Amino acid sequence: MTPLKAHNESGERRVFLESLFVGSSMSFVTLSSPANALVKGNAPPPKKSATEEKKCTNVEACQEMAERLASQQDEEMRANMTPPKVASGGSRYRDIVDGPEGNAIAKNGDDISIRYKVLKLGKRSYDGLSGEATVVFSRGYFLEDDEDKGSKMKTFPFKLGDNSVIAALNDGVPGMKVGSTRRIGILPQMGWEKVGQACDGGPGGNGSGGELKTDYVIVPTATMVATEACFDKSKLPFPSTYAEQRRMAQRFDQSLIIEVELLKIV
């Protein structure tokens, strides 16, 4: 190859390479410039935060989410709740409504009149007194078969300290003001359970052996109370209808609650 021809080919190659470089640079500049094209359509949805709760998609997921939320609420309630008070005889109680300032205060030996609800502990009864509970029997709230709505409200009058009345009521009512409402815990041996080791089972009992299964708790080393043989039907207050008595016969050996409103002191 002659020097002239080689020189010409080298120059052509350099021109070709320079054109490629310029072309690529121009393409780079064109691609990197901002786009101003009009795009039609819906905007993309905003991104969910990491802490945002996902929605449930089926029954099982919804149930699990509800249980988790209820558990969190339980923990918050337990953490923020003040402990219940304890009466001189050991009954735990919590005041729901405080009566007006200056009202008379009940004491042992007083003749008083109350209305009440005997309640079964609910699944989320946070401290054994507060929270959910269902009525077993009542007086004065027009909830039972022997009370007609529109008739005069029935009450339960008794003397504080009377042995015919359940011990929990005699123990938990003193100190209440007229117009106040209080929830009092009823252990079986301070309610409608007969006295004696054979019947002294259930929560807080002194019986031995076996396990007593309440609605939501298994109590170890508790006596299995023999059906209605230990059910003291002479203790007051007592349900008046057959249906209420049957409910009580199934629950007298469990922890219950009595919600009391003090109406008057005679």
VENTA-V360591 format. One record per pair of residues at least 12 apart in sequence whose ideal C-beta (glycine too) atoms are under 8 Angstrom apart, sorted by the first residue. I is the first residue (numbers start at 1). J is the second residue. D is the distance in Angstrom with one decimal. If there is no record, write none. Layout:
i:j:d
I:J:D
I:J:D
//
This chain:
i:j:d
53:65:7.6
70:124:6.9
74:124:6.1
74:126:6.6
77:126:5.0
77:130:7.9
77:131:7.6
78:126:5.7
78:127:7.7
81:126:6.1
81:127:6.1
81:130:7.0
83:127:7.5
84:127:5.8
84:128:7.6
84:129:5.5
84:185:7.7
87:171:4.6
87:172:5.1
87:174:7.4
87:175:7.8
87:184:7.8
88:171:6.8
89:167:6.6
89:170:7.7
89:171:3.6
89:190:7.5
90:171:7.2
90:190:7.7
91:167:7.8
91:168:4.9
91:171:4.3
91:172:4.5
91:184:5.6
91:185:6.0
91:186:7.7
91:187:7.9
91:190:6.4
92:128:6.8
92:129:6.4
92:184:7.5
92:185:4.3
93:129:7.1
93:172:4.7
93:182:5.5
93:183:6.3
93:184:4.5
93:185:6.8
94:127:7.4
94:129:4.6
94:130:6.2
94:182:7.1
94:183:5.1
95:180:6.5
95:181:7.4
95:182:5.2
96:181:4.4
96:182:6.4
96:183:5.9
96:259:7.1
97:179:7.7
97:180:5.6
97:181:4.0
97:261:7.7
98:177:7.0
98:180:5.5
99:176:7.3
99:177:3.3
99:178:5.5
99:179:3.4
99:180:3.6
99:262:7.1
100:177:7.4
100:179:5.5
103:177:4.5
103:178:4.2
103:179:5.5
103:180:7.8
104:177:7.1
104:178:5.2
104:265:4.9
105:175:6.4
105:176:6.9
105:177:5.3
105:178:7.9
106:160:6.3
106:173:5.6
106:174:5.7
106:175:7.0
106:176:5.0
106:177:7.8
106:178:7.7
106:262:6.0
106:265:5.8
107:160:7.0
107:174:5.4
107:175:7.8
108:160:5.1
108:161:4.8
108:170:7.6
108:174:5.5
109:159:6.9
109:160:6.1
109:161:5.7
110:159:7.2
110:160:5.1
110:265:5.2
110:266:7.5
111:157:6.9
111:158:7.6
111:159:5.3
111:160:8.0
111:265:7.2
111:266:4.0
112:157:7.1
112:158:6.8
112:159:7.7
112:160:6.1
112:173:7.1
112:262:6.4
112:263:7.9
112:264:7.0
112:265:5.2
112:266:7.0
113:155:4.8
113:156:7.1
113:157:4.5
113:263:4.7
113:264:5.0
113:266:7.2
114:140:7.7
114:155:6.6
114:156:5.4
114:157:7.9
114:158:7.9
114:173:7.4
114:260:5.1
114:261:6.2
114:262:5.7
114:263:6.0
115:138:7.7
115:139:5.8
115:140:2.6
115:141:6.4
115:153:7.0
115:154:7.8
115:155:5.5
115:156:6.8
115:260:7.8
115:261:5.1
115:263:6.3
116:138:6.4
116:139:5.8
116:140:6.9
116:156:6.2
116:237:6.5
116:258:5.5
116:259:6.4
116:260:5.0
116:261:7.3
117:135:5.3
117:138:4.3
117:141:6.3
117:143:7.6
117:258:7.1
117:259:4.5
118:135:7.2
118:136:4.7
118:137:5.3
118:138:6.7
118:186:7.8
118:237:7.4
118:239:8.0
118:248:7.8
118:256:5.9
118:257:7.4
118:258:5.3
119:133:3.8
119:134:6.6
119:135:6.0
119:136:6.6
119:183:7.9
119:256:6.5
119:257:4.2
119:258:7.2
119:259:6.1
120:133:6.2
120:134:5.0
120:135:7.9
120:136:5.5
120:215:7.1
120:251:6.0
120:254:7.5
120:256:6.3
120:257:7.8
121:133:6.1
121:214:7.7
121:215:6.8
121:216:7.4
121:254:7.6
121:255:6.1
121:256:7.1
121:257:6.7
122:134:6.7
123:215:7.8
123:216:5.7
125:257:8.0
128:185:5.7
128:255:6.6
128:257:7.8
129:183:4.8
129:184:8.0
129:185:5.8
129:257:6.2
130:183:7.3
133:257:5.8
136:239:7.6
136:244:6.9
136:247:5.2
136:248:6.1
136:251:6.2
136:256:6.9
137:237:8.0
137:239:3.9
137:240:8.0
137:241:7.8
137:244:4.0
137:247:7.1
137:248:6.7
139:154:5.6
139:155:6.8
139:156:5.1
139:237:6.3
140:153:5.3
140:154:5.7
140:155:5.4
140:156:7.3
140:261:7.5
140:263:8.0
144:239:7.8
144:240:7.4
144:241:6.4
144:244:6.6
145:241:4.7
145:243:7.0
145:244:7.9
146:240:5.1
146:241:5.9
155:263:6.0
156:236:7.7
156:237:5.2
157:266:7.7
158:236:6.8
160:173:6.0
160:174:6.2
164:234:6.9
164:235:7.0
164:236:5.4
165:235:7.2
165:236:5.1
165:237:7.6
166:186:6.7
166:190:6.6
166:191:5.0
166:192:6.6
166:235:5.1
166:236:7.1
166:237:7.6
166:258:7.9
167:189:8.0
167:190:4.2
167:191:7.6
168:184:5.6
168:185:7.0
168:186:4.3
168:187:7.1
168:190:4.2
168:191:5.9
168:258:6.7
169:184:6.9
169:237:7.8
169:258:6.3
169:260:7.2
171:184:7.7
171:190:7.0
172:184:3.4
172:185:7.9
172:258:7.7
172:260:7.4
173:260:6.2
173:262:7.0
176:260:7.3
176:262:4.6
177:262:6.9
178:262:5.4
178:263:7.1
178:264:6.0
178:265:6.1
179:261:8.0
179:262:6.9
180:261:7.4
180:262:5.7
181:259:6.7
181:260:6.9
181:261:4.6
181:262:7.8
182:259:7.5
182:260:5.4
182:262:7.8
183:257:5.5
183:258:7.4
183:259:5.0
183:260:7.8
184:257:6.9
184:258:5.2
184:259:7.9
184:260:6.4
185:255:6.5
185:256:7.9
185:257:6.1
186:255:6.8
186:256:4.4
186:257:6.6
186:258:5.7
187:202:7.5
187:203:6.0
187:204:4.3
187:255:5.9
188:201:7.5
188:202:4.2
188:203:6.9
188:204:7.3
188:205:6.6
188:225:7.7
188:252:6.5
188:253:4.9
188:254:6.8
188:255:7.2
189:202:7.6
189:204:6.5
189:205:6.1
191:235:7.2
191:252:6.6
191:256:6.3
192:231:6.2
192:232:5.1
192:233:7.6
192:235:5.1
192:238:7.7
192:248:6.8
192:252:4.2
193:225:7.1
193:230:5.6
193:231:7.5
193:232:6.5
193:252:5.9
193:253:5.9
194:229:7.9
194:230:4.7
194:231:7.3
194:232:4.6
196:230:7.9
197:223:7.9
198:223:7.6
198:226:7.5
198:230:7.3
199:223:7.7
199:225:5.8
199:226:7.6
199:229:7.5
199:230:3.4
200:223:6.5
201:222:4.8
201:223:2.9
201:224:6.4
201:225:4.7
201:253:6.3
202:214:7.8
202:219:6.8
202:222:5.8
202:223:7.5
202:225:6.4
202:253:4.4
202:254:6.3
202:255:7.5
203:217:7.7
203:219:5.3
203:222:7.3
203:254:7.2
203:255:4.8
204:255:7.7
205:222:5.8
205:223:6.1
207:222:6.3
207:223:2.7
207:225:8.0
208:221:6.2
208:223:6.7
209:221:7.1
209:223:6.5
210:222:6.3
210:223:6.1
210:224:4.6
211:224:8.0
212:224:6.2
212:225:7.4
212:253:7.0
214:254:4.7
214:255:7.0
215:254:7.1
225:253:4.3
227:249:7.7
228:249:5.3
230:252:7.7
230:253:6.9
231:248:7.5
231:249:5.7
231:252:5.0
232:252:7.8
233:245:7.8
//
